[in-house]
Amino acid sequence: MTTITDPRAFLRSLYDAAVQRALPAHNTAAHLPLPPDLTGPRRGRTLVLGAGKAGGAMAAAVDALWPAEAPLSGLVVTRYAHVPPAYRARPGRIEVVEARHPVPDEAGRRAAQRIAELAQGLTEHDLVLCLVSGGGSALLSLPAPGLTLADKQAINQALLKSGAAIDEMNCVRKHLSAIKGGRLAAMCAPARVVTLLISDVPGDAPEVIASGPTVPDGSTCADALAICRRYGIALPAAALAGLESGAFETPKPGNAIFNGHQVHMIATPQQSLEAAAAAARAAGIEAHILSDEMEGESREVGKVHAALARAVARRGAPFARPCVILSGGETTVTVKDKAAAGQAPGRGGRATEFLLGCAIALQGEPGVHVLAADTDGIDGIEDNAGALVTPSTLARAQALGMKAAEYLARNDAYGFFKPLGDLVTPGPTFTNVNDFRALLVS
């Protein structure tokens, strides 16, 4: 029987393996099209446009792989501090700018406007390479007619706090956008569009990733309006009118603007989970992947994972120990109104709140260690990707006078794990295939 002498280092190695599998430098070459003709009457140019947390690394990969003799230009927007250091030091042919995530800012609006302008005047001989990854919804923020950036910011903040699932949030975002939901593809017509995607959403649906700027959208204005009503999202008059009238409808499947377009998924959550499983097995530990599509309230998903780990630890079922249990997906956090309760705002993202719910449910179960982290290196808006739970987590917290349930009640998982020294802080990873969770039962 293999014994893991350093569970923390082992779990971190699995996270690192998952991230490495999703890096654009490793996954782009096989999906690049040939450049347009460089001579003759069919001569065209290649324009690169894109947005997302992996945007900087995707641009760097394309720039390195694209033939030196083939013209290449374009603009990609990524999150602040998410440009790979080597590309920042020596920029290539594709311009990369930075903006705010998860709530858009003026830099993101300007970048989206510039991308829309670059898409004008293309011909059928031109090629547009669109580099799309998670986070693009906030980073590519061009409000629909009649809406302002402030309107988009308020709606985005309300959606983030509501507990809405990512597909629901992006349904609203794309219908209130002038560039997402297939509209960027419409701007590029009649050029050929090839979209390279890194998935950060359950199910890998292209129309959900970054709100699908270059792919058809099957959702409707009515769907977006129903979601806003379901979660009590206040809408400004222009947004309400646009959704109710259908004026903000998106291009649908079958629309001729998508003819000849190609979509390639270059990295997915499942691939990263499989890489982590392979790393565990190479270390002599059996690995089991539950799903790459886990959704639900973070704390509740944490409880379910804890119940499974306890069953393995106590009864050796449904998996024999030692083993690693892996899962991915995108959970949600419903943020309570702290001001109304007279409390200070809590800190912490999906992964960290998952872990706090998991730790409380585990109650110090011997032999169970858990790591959960966002594969982009940032859990929400904090400086950590996630954290670790050990059998001593609750006891160490109690020794510091901290009550886990109180921290969970105020959505302050970051404040709970930081004094324990259990935050995982890799910094930006330059990719994004969403949540990663690994439970070691030894």
C-alpha positions in Angstrom: 0.0 0.0 0.0 1.4 3.4 -1.0 1.6 5.9 1.8 1.6 9.7 1.1 4.0 11.2 3.6 3.1 14.8 2.7 -0.6 15.1 1.8 -0.4 18.9 1.2 2.4 18.6 -1.3 0.7 15.7 -3.0 -2.6 17.5 -3.4 -0.8 20.6 -4.7 1.0 18.4 -7.3 -2.3 17.2 -8.6 -3.6 20.8 -8.9 -0.4 21.7 -10.7 -0.9 18.8 -13.1 -4.4 19.9 -13.9 -3.3 23.5 -14.6 -0.4 22.4 -16.8 -2.7 20.3 -18.9 -4.8 23.4 -19.7 -2.0 25.8 -20.6 -2.4 27.2 -24.1 1.2 26.6 -25.0 0.5 22.9 -24.8 -2.8 22.8 -26.7 -2.9 25.3 -29.4 -0.8 24.0 -32.3 -3.1 21.2 -33.4 -6.0 23.6 -33.8 -4.5 26.4 -35.8 -5.8 26.9 -39.4 -3.6 27.6 -42.3 -2.9 31.3 -43.0 -4.9 33.0 -45.8 -3.3 33.3 -49.2 -0.4 35.7 -49.1 -0.3 36.5 -52.9 -2.7 36.8 -55.8 -6.3 38.1 -56.0 -7.5 36.0 -52.9 -4.9 37.6 -50.7 -6.1 38.0 -47.1 -4.9 38.9 -43.7 -5.2 37.3 -40.2 -6.8 39.2 -37.4 -6.7 37.9 -33.8 -9.5 39.0 -31.4 -10.3 37.6 -28.0 -11.1 37.9 -24.4 -10.7 35.9 -21.2 -8.4 35.1 -18.3 -6.3 32.8 -20.6 -6.3 35.5 -23.3 -2.7 36.6 -22.7 -1.3 33.1 -22.8 -3.5 32.2 -25.8 -2.2 35.2 -27.7 1.4 34.3 -26.8 0.9 30.8 -28.0 -0.6 31.9 -31.3 2.1 34.5 -31.9 4.9 31.9 -31.3 3.3 29.3 -33.6 2.1 31.5 -36.4 4.5 31.6 -39.4 6.9 34.5 -39.2 6.3 35.4 -42.9 2.5 35.4 -42.5 1.0 38.8 -41.4 -0.6 38.7 -38.0 -2.2 41.4 -35.9 -5.0 41.9 -33.4 -6.2 42.7 -29.9 -7.0 40.4 -26.9 -8.2 41.6 -23.5 -7.4 39.7 -20.3 -7.6 40.2 -16.5 -5.2 42.5 -14.7 -1.9 40.7 -14.0 -2.8 37.8 -16.3 -0.4 38.6 -19.1 2.5 36.0 -19.0 5.7 37.7 -17.9 7.6 36.7 -21.0 5.0 38.2 -23.3 4.7 41.3 -21.2 8.5 41.8 -21.4 8.6 41.2 -25.1 5.2 41.8 -26.7 4.5 40.0 -29.9 2.3 40.8 -32.9 -0.9 40.5 -31.0 -1.7 43.4 -28.6 -2.8 42.3 -25.1 -4.6 44.8 -22.8 -5.8 44.3 -19.3 -9.2 45.0 -17.6 -11.2 44.2 -14.5 -12.9 40.9 -13.6 -15.4 39.9 -12.4 -17.1 43.3 -12.5 -16.2 45.1 -15.8 -14.5 48.5 -15.9 -13.8 51.3 -18.4 -10.7 49.6 -19.6 -12.7 46.5 -20.6 -15.3 48.7 -22.3 -12.6 50.5 -24.3 -11.1 47.2 -25.3 -14.4 45.8 -26.4 -15.0 49.0 -28.5 -11.6 48.6 -30.1 -12.3 45.0 -30.9 -15.6 45.9 -32.5 -13.8 48.6 -34.6 -11.1 46.1 -35.7 -13.7 43.7 -37.0 -15.1 46.3 -39.5 -14.2 46.2 -43.2 -13.1 42.5 -43.4 -13.4 40.6 -46.6 -14.2 37.0 -47.5 -10.5 36.4 -47.9 -9.6 37.4 -44.4 -9.2 35.1 -41.4 -10.3 36.0 -37.9 -8.8 33.9 -35.0 -11.0 34.4 -31.9 -9.3 33.4 -28.7 -12.0 32.9 -26.0 -11.7 31.7 -22.4 -13.6 32.0 -19.2 -13.9 35.6 -17.8 -14.5 37.0 -21.2 -18.0 38.1 -20.3 -16.8 40.7 -17.9 -13.7 41.6 -19.8 -15.5 42.1 -23.1 -18.0 44.6 -21.9 -19.8 46.7 -24.6 -23.2 47.6 -23.4 -26.3 47.2 -25.6 -27.8 50.4 -27.1 -29.2 52.6 -24.3 -27.2 51.0 -21.5 -24.2 52.4 -19.8 -21.2 50.7 -18.3 -22.6 51.6 -14.8 -25.8 49.7 -15.7 -23.7 46.6 -16.7 -21.6 46.9 -13.5 -24.7 47.0 -11.3 -26.4 44.0 -13.1 -23.2 42.0 -13.0 -22.6 42.6 -9.3 -26.2 41.6 -8.6 -25.9 38.4 -10.6 -22.6 37.5 -8.9 -24.3 37.8 -5.4 -27.5 36.0 -6.5 -26.4 32.4 -6.6 -27.4 32.2 -10.3 -25.6 29.5 -12.3 -23.0 30.5 -14.9 -25.2 29.7 -17.8 -28.0 31.8 -16.3 -25.6 34.7 -15.7 -24.2 34.6 -19.2 -27.7 34.4 -20.7 -28.4 37.8 -19.2 -25.0 39.2 -20.0 -25.1 38.3 -23.7 -28.6 39.8 -24.2 -27.5 43.1 -22.6 -24.3 43.2 -24.8 -23.5 44.7 -28.2 -20.7 42.2 -28.8 -21.4 38.9 -27.1 -24.0 36.2 -27.9 -22.7 35.8 -31.5 -22.6 39.5 -32.3 -18.8 39.6 -32.7 -19.1 37.0 -35.4 -21.7 39.2 -37.1 -19.3 42.1 -37.0 -16.6 40.0 -38.7 -18.7 39.0 -41.7 -17.9 38.1 -44.4 -14.5 36.9 -43.0 -13.9 33.3 -42.1 -13.9 32.9 -38.3 -12.1 30.2 -36.3 -12.7 30.2 -32.6 -10.3 28.6 -30.1 -11.9 27.9 -26.8 -10.7 27.1 -23.3 -13.8 25.8 -21.4 -14.6 27.0 -17.9 -18.2 25.9 -17.8 -20.1 22.7 -17.0 -20.8 20.9 -20.2 -18.3 22.9 -22.3 -21.1 24.6 -24.2 -19.4 27.1 -26.6 -22.4 29.5 -26.3 -21.9 29.8 -22.5 -18.1 30.3 -22.5 -17.5 34.0 -22.2 -21.1 34.4 -23.3 -20.3 33.1 -26.7 -19.2 36.2 -28.7 -18.6 34.2 -32.0 -21.2 31.4 -31.8 -25.0 31.1 -32.3 -27.1 31.6 -29.2 -30.2 29.4 -28.6 -31.4 31.4 -25.6 -33.8 34.3 -25.9 -34.6 37.7 -24.4 -37.5 36.0 -22.7 -35.1 33.6 -21.0 -32.9 36.5 -19.8 -35.9 38.3 -18.5 -37.1 35.3 -16.6 -33.7 34.8 -15.0 -33.6 38.4 -13.8 -37.1 38.0 -12.3 -36.2 34.7 -10.7 -33.2 36.2 -8.8 -34.7 39.6 -8.2 -32.2 41.4 -10.5 -33.2 45.1 -10.9 -33.0 46.3 -14.5 -32.8 49.8 -15.8 -35.6 51.0 -18.0 -33.6 50.5 -21.3 -32.6 47.0 -20.4 -36.2 46.0 -19.4 -37.5 47.6 -22.7 -34.9 45.8 -24.8 -35.7 42.4 -23.3 -39.4 42.8 -23.2 -39.6 43.9 -26.9 -37.0 41.4 -28.2 -34.9 44.3 -29.5 -31.9 42.7 -27.7 -32.3 39.3 -29.4 -29.1 37.5 -30.3 -28.1 35.7 -33.6 -29.6 32.2 -33.6 -28.4 28.8 -34.9 -28.9 28.5 -38.6 -28.0 32.2 -39.2 -25.9 32.5 -42.4 -23.4 34.7 -40.6 -22.0 31.5 -39.1 -21.5 29.6 -42.3 -18.0 28.2 -42.7 -17.0 29.1 -39.1 -15.1 26.6 -37.0 -15.0 26.1 -33.3 -12.2 24.2 -31.6 -12.1 23.3 -27.8 -8.4 23.3 -27.0 -8.7 22.7 -23.2 -11.5 21.4 -21.0 -12.1 20.7 -17.3 -12.3 16.9 -17.9 -8.9 16.9 -19.6 -7.4 18.6 -16.5 -9.1 16.1 -14.1 -7.7 13.2 -16.2 -4.2 14.7 -16.0 -4.5 15.0 -12.2 -5.8 11.4 -12.0 -2.9 10.2 -14.1 -0.5 12.0 -11.7 -2.1 10.4 -8.7 -1.9 6.9 -10.2 1.8 7.5 -11.1 2.3 8.1 -7.4 0.6 4.8 -6.6 -2.8 6.2 -5.5 -6.0 5.2 -7.2 -8.0 8.2 -8.5 -11.7 8.5 -9.2 -13.3 11.4 -11.2 -16.8 12.1 -10.0 -17.7 14.7 -12.6 -16.4 17.8 -14.3 -19.9 19.4 -14.2 -20.5 19.8 -10.5 -22.8 22.8 -9.7 -24.8 24.0 -6.7 -24.2 26.1 -3.6 -20.5 25.8 -2.7 -21.1 25.0 1.0 -23.7 22.3 0.1 -21.4 20.7 -2.5 -18.7 20.7 0.2 -21.0 18.8 2.5 -21.7 16.2 -0.2 -18.0 15.7 -0.9 -17.4 15.3 2.9 -20.0 12.6 3.2 -18.4 10.7 0.4 -15.0 11.0 1.9 -16.3 9.8 5.3 -17.9 6.8 3.7 -14.6 5.8 2.0 -12.6 6.5 5.2 -15.0 4.5 7.5 -16.4 1.7 5.3 -14.1 1.6 2.2 -17.0 2.2 0.0 -17.8 3.2 -2.7 -14.0 3.4 -3.2 -11.2 1.5 -1.5 -8.7 3.5 0.4 -6.2 5.0 -0.1 -7.6 7.0 -3.0 -8.1 10.4 -4.4 -11.5 11.7 -5.3 -11.6 14.4 -8.0 -14.2 16.8 -9.3 -14.6 20.0 -11.3 -17.4 22.3 -12.4 -18.5 25.7 -11.2 -20.3 26.1 -7.9 -22.0 29.3 -6.7 -22.1 31.4 -3.6 -25.2 33.3 -2.5 -23.9 36.3 -0.6 -26.1 37.4 2.2 -26.8 41.1 2.9 -24.2 41.8 5.6 -25.1 45.4 6.1 -28.7 44.5 7.0 -27.4 42.1 9.6 -24.9 44.7 11.0 -21.9 42.6 9.8 -18.8 43.5 7.9 -18.5 42.0 4.4 -16.9 38.6 4.3 -14.1 37.5 1.9 -13.8 34.4 -0.1 -14.7 32.7 -3.4 -16.4 29.5 -4.5 -13.5 27.2 -3.8 -12.8 28.5 -0.3 -16.4 28.5 0.8 -16.7 24.9 -0.6 -13.8 24.0 1.7 -15.3 25.6 4.8 -18.5 23.7 4.3 -16.5 20.6 3.7 -14.4 21.1 6.9 -17.4 21.6 9.1 -19.1 18.4 7.7 -15.9 16.3 8.1 -15.4 17.3 11.7 -11.7 16.4 11.6 -12.2 13.0 10.0 -8.8 11.2 10.3 -6.9 10.6 7.1 -8.9 13.0 5.0 -7.2 16.0 3.3 -8.9 18.2 0.8 -7.7 20.8 -1.7 -10.0 23.0 -3.7 -8.8 25.8 -6.0 -9.7 27.8 -9.1 -7.5 26.8 -12.0 -7.0 30.4 -13.0 -5.1 31.0 -9.7 -7.6 33.5 -8.3 -10.7 32.5 -6.2 -13.1 35.2 -6.9 -11.4 38.5 -6.2 -8.9 37.5 -3.6 -5.2 36.7 -3.9 -5.6 32.9 -3.3 -6.7 30.2 -5.7 -8.3 28.2 -2.8 -7.1 26.5 0.3 -6.5 23.1 2.1 -8.5 21.2 4.7 -6.7 18.8 7.0 -7.9 16.6 9.9 -6.6 19.3 12.3 -8.3 22.3 10.6 -11.2 22.8 13.0 -9.0 22.1 16.1 -6.4 24.6 15.0 -9.1 27.2 14.3 -10.7 26.6 17.7 -7.3 27.1 19.3 -7.3 30.6 17.7 -10.7 31.3 19.0 -12.4 31.0 15.6 -15.8 29.3 15.1 -16.1 27.8 11.6 -19.9 28.1 11.5 -19.7 31.9 12.2 -17.3 32.4 9.4 -19.5 30.4 7.0 -22.6 32.4 8.0 -20.9 35.6 6.9 -19.3 34.2 3.8 -15.8 34.8 5.2 -14.0 31.6 4.2 -10.9 33.6 3.3 -10.8 35.1 6.8 -11.0 31.6 8.2 -8.2 29.9 6.3 -5.7 32.8 6.2 -4.8 32.7 9.9 -4.4 28.9 9.7 -1.8 29.3 6.9 -3.8 27.0 4.7 -4.5 29.3 1.7 -3.2 28.1 -1.7 -1.7 31.1 -3.5 -0.1 30.1 -6.8 -0.8 33.5 -8.4 -2.3 33.8 -12.0 -1.8 30.6 -13.9 -2.7 32.0 -17.3 -5.4 29.5 -18.1 -8.9 28.7 -16.7 -10.8 25.5 -16.7 -12.7 26.4 -13.5 -12.9 24.7 -10.1 -10.6 21.9 -9.2 -11.2 19.7 -6.1 -9.2 16.8 -4.8 -9.9 14.7 -1.7 -7.2 12.4 -0.4 -8.5 9.5 1.8 -5.5 7.7 3.2 
